[in-house]
Amino acid sequence: MLGSVKGPQDVKRLTAEELPQLAGEVRDLLVDACAKFGGHLGPNLGVVELTIAVHRVFDSPRDPVIWDTGHQAYVHKLLTGRAAGFGALKQEGGLSGYPSQAESEHDHVENSHASTALSYADGLAKAFKLRGERDRTVVAVIGDGALTGGMAWEALNNIAGAKDLRVVIVVNDNGRSYSPTIGGLASHLSSLRVDRRYEDALEYVKGKIGNVPVLYDALHGLKKGIKDVVAPQAMFEDLGLKYVGPIDGHDEQAMEAALRKARDFRGPVIVHALTQKGRGYSPAENHDEDQFHSPGAFDRATGAEKPKGRIWTNVFSEELVRLGGERQDLVAITAAMLHPTGLNAFAEAYPERIYDVGIAEQHALTSAAGLALGGMHPVVAVYATFLNRAFDQLLMDVALHKLPVTVVLDRAGVTGDDGASHNGMWDLSLLQVVPGLKIAVPRDGERLIELLGEAVAVSDGPTVLRWPKGPVAESVERVDRLGEMDVLRAPGSDDDPDVLLVGVGPMAQVCMEAAVLLDAQGITTTVVDPRWVKPLDEALADAARTHRLVAVVEDNGRVGAVGDAVSRLLRDADCDVPVRSYGIPQEFLDHAKRAVILGRIGLTGQGLARQITEAVAKRSPQVSSPS
């Protein structure tokens, strides 16, 4: 049946009796595809019936459907004609793991950072109203975890103030974001999941109002009183939004009925759907950690994931636990990513010193500032791409006060499979402008341990550490020290060095590979790892003077990052040795494996050696550029 679905109109033509078969086929395909390559399985198993209902009631793409976050849009992709390409999900040249305008007219925004859908919906609905297109409805499907983000509530406040704005907000309430949803809002929604007295009371009042109109005013007061006594958590109605629910999100007919009522109201309405993450696949349903939120490749029959080996996050996790035993002032903060950032081990060891603030990176940083003001040393662990959202808080709430807060950035640089929004390629550029901030980039696991210890020892300002996604790099030992920098490779005493290679973090490995190839071309090299890239060690300028070219290699966008900082350092030191910067182009990268992307942009030993040979050849006629 799924093979015959080329778009929402095909879904609308199915009978109610055929829909369970469609739902079953969708779940089978989801499990098959994610078992092969990994993906956001749990969230999508939970929205199968909900998504079918949305596409039967509304007219996508004329009625835009916005997903928050976009990782729960797999079923939407299947119902909008993309089932045939689903076997290559998240693979190079295949379907994106998030909504993609390039893939389909049914994908209006490419949102994969949480809490944005309601703002998109607010703006779209206002645009339709201004253009006179009053028959169009905007649907925003938002996970309950995304409602822990402040931006969602800013949007709700505006949507509620426009009584004729045609916005239907579907709250997908599965009690989880990555892991169980944290905070007061989550507790309110959780109460609604198990307390039927509110609904029973409202049905009673509704019946009485219908039969005895003269009692309307009194019974309306009774309704509000019952709501406040029985379910004070019905905060949506307190905002002035019409509220429908809670509805069983796996009862497709009930969802359809609720969505039709919401659509026909012609104003902003909340439809509260209760769903189960991982629904229909027992290994996901029974997975306590995150209901298979985003597993890697796994065995379909058992759900057992294929071994990932030792990754950077493991090294950080273990060392933070050790440091926590030495320092009682060390606390940890995460934004709904306890397990993905490795803080779960710290939480188990020191449960009173861990804070999961939900999907609220801005609050995480300013809360960390408060903890630091109170005499603690917070360690805030987020993915590098999500620090973008908390830049102002790091700048004005932490750095301005010179507070000892350590921010660790997992998945820095090219992450690959999750696409443009998840590449952590902006932090080394953004953070260069923060006064008093120190940034460390470890090249391997041993340096991560070393630099984390140095970072939490800083007491007069914030520190940042960053590392990439995937297996931890093999250790590269230093052969010398240059100030606070590690020298990883030095020319022989009789050689005149040509190139000073500055390898930032794991790019030091690439520089070592390139150095071997450059030697074969007769180009002598020195390879250094700065360890701390902000501020840079002034000894770097002295080293540059003895070389003919400085090449900086980093896993970050080239503009405004370490390469530019090295150029500035040399200019300030009146050192006129030219600097070449090699990094990520300032563009949004298509999804592919990390290694594939690094090869494509020249950040491999061979690619780097070729580029540097060409640069040296322009200055040295005796060196020939490779063909």
DOMIZA-118531 format. One record per residue (C-alpha): x, y, z. Coordinates in steps of 0.2 Angstrom, whole numbers, plus 5000, padded with zeros to 4 digits. Layout:
% DOMIZA-118531
XYZ...
***
This chain:
% DOMIZA-118531
500050005000501450125004502150104987500650174980500650334990501450474979500750614990499450665003498050654990498350464990498250455009496650545009495850424997496150275008494750205019494850205038494950015037496550035026497450155037498150025050498949925036499750085030500350125047501149955049502049965032502750135037503350065053504149915045505050035032505650145046506450005056507249925040508050095035508650145052509349965056510449985040511250155043510550225059509350375061507950455072506950295074506050315091505250485087504550435071503850275076502850375089502050495076501450375062499550395065499750575070500650615053499350515043497950615052498850775048498950735029497150675029496450835036497550975029498151005011500051005011500951095003499551235003499351215021501151215027501651075040503151135050504051005061504951035077506150965078506350905060506950735066505150675068504750705050505250535042503450485041502950645033504350615020503550445016501850515014502450645002503150534989504850494995504650305000505750244985507250344991507150305009508350165009509750295007509250395021510650515028511850445015512750545002511550594988510050514997508750585008509150715022508750665040507750825042506550925031507350985015506751115003507851034990506850874992505050924991503851064990503050985006504651035016504451225020505851245032507451155036507251165054508251045065508651155080507251145092505851265097505751365081504251295072502951405082503951565076503951505058502051465060501751635067502551725053501851615039500051635046500251825047500951825029499451725023498251845032499051995024499051925007497151885008497451695008496251665023495851485018497651425022498051345039499851325046500151165056501551165068501950985075503051015091503750895103503450915121505350925123505451075112504251165123505551175136506451305125506051485128505851535110504351425109503451515123503851685115502951625099501551555109501251725117501151805100500051675092498851685107498651875104498051855086496351775088496051755069497751675065497451515057498751405066498551225073499851175085500050985088500950955104501750785102501850735120502850575122503650635139505350635131506550745120508150635120507850565137506350605148505850785146506450885161505651035170503951105177503151105160503550925157502750885174501150975170501050885153501350725162499950755174498750775160499250615153498650515168497250635175495550605166494550705179494850865170494150805153492650715162492250875171492350985156491150855147489950875161489951065160489851065141488350955142487451065155487851225145487051145130485451095139485151245150485851405142485251515156486651435167488051485155488851615165488851515181489351355173490751445164491451495181491251325187492251265172493651375176493551335194493651145190495051175179496051265192495751145205495850985195497151025182498051195185499251135172498051185158499251325154498751335136497051395140497751525152498751595138497051625128497351475116495951355112496451185119495951005112496450855121497350755127497050645112497750465110499050505096498950325090497050325087497050395069495250425069495250525085496650625079495750665063494250715072495250835084496250905069494650945059493851035074495451135076495551175057493751235057493951345072494951465060495951535075497451465085497151295093498251175103497950995099498750895113499250715107499850585119501050465110502350335114504150355107504650195098502850135096502749965087504549905089504849815105506749845106506350035105504850035117505849945130507450045128507550145144508850265139508050355125506850235116508050225101508050415099509450405086510350235086511750195075511550035064510749895073510149715071508349725066507849565075508649605092508849795092510649775097511749915090513349885081514849925092515450105090517150075098517850205110517350385105517850555111516350575122516850415132518550495136517750655142516450565152517650455162518850605166517450715172516850585184518650575190518850765192517150765201517850655214519350775217518250935217516650955226516351125217516251045200514451035193513850985176512451055165511650985150510251045138509150885136510650785131511250685146511850525137512350605120513650715129514250585141513550665157512550515162514050445171514350605181512450605185512550425192514150465202513550635209511650655206511550805217512750895205511950875188510650985180509750945165508851105160507951045145508151115127508651285134510451325130510251505134509651465151511051335153512351465151511651595162511151465175512951415175513451595178512351595193513151435199514951515196514351675206513951555220515651475221515451325210516351275194515051225181515451115166514151145152514051005139513151035122513450995104514551125096513151175084511951215098513151335107512651465093511051485102511851535118513251655112512551805120512351725136514151665136514751835130513751955142513251835157514751735159516251815151515851995156515851945174517451845171516651685178517451515179516251415168516951275156515951235141516351075132515751065114515450885107515250855089516351005084516851025066516150915052514850795059514150735042512650635042511450755051511750885038512051075037511251125053512251005064514051035058514951125072515851235061515451405068516151405086517951445083517451595073516051655085517151635101518651735095517751895099517351845117518551945129519451835142518851675135520151535133519851395120520751225120520651095106521350925110522150825096521850655105521150575120522650605131522650785127520750795131521150735148522550855150521651005143520050975153521050975169521851135164520151215159519251175176520851245185520551415177519651535190519651705182518551675166517751555155518551405145517951305130518551135124517951055108518150885100517350795085516150665082516650485081518150375087519450455097521050485088522650385091523850475102525250585094526650615107527650785106529450785102529750955110528851105118528751285110528051395124526451305129526251225112526751045107527951015093527450855085528750855071530350945068531550955053533350895055534651015062535451035045533751075036533151245033531251225037530051275024528351265031527651285049526051175050524851225064523651085067522151125077521550985088521250825077521850915062523650885069523450705063523150765046524650885047525750735052525150635037525450795025527150815032527750645026527050685009527850855009529550785013529450674998529250834988530850904996529851025007530351025025529051045038528751085057527151025064526451105080524851085090524451245099523351155112522551325117522051425102521351575111522451655116523851595105525551575112526651715106528051595103527151545087527651715080529451675084529351505076528551575060530051695057531151535054529951475040529451525023527651485025526351455039524951345036523451335048522351185047520651175057519051085057518051255057517451385045518951475038518251655041518751725058519351575066521151515071521951545054521351725055521951735073523651675068523751805054523351935067524651875079526051885066525452055060525552125078527252045080527852125063528151955056527851955037527951775034526351725023524951625031523851505022522251445031521451285027519751245034517951215030517151325016515951455023514451365016513051245021513751075018512650935011512550775022513850635020515050545030516350645039517750565030516950595013516650785017518450805023519050725007517950834997518550995005520350945005520650915024521550755021523450725022523550705003522350854999523350965011525050915004524450954987523851124992525351165002526551104988525651224976525851364988527651334991527951314972527351494969528751554980530051434975530351394957531451244961529851154969528751094956526851084958526150904958525250854943
***
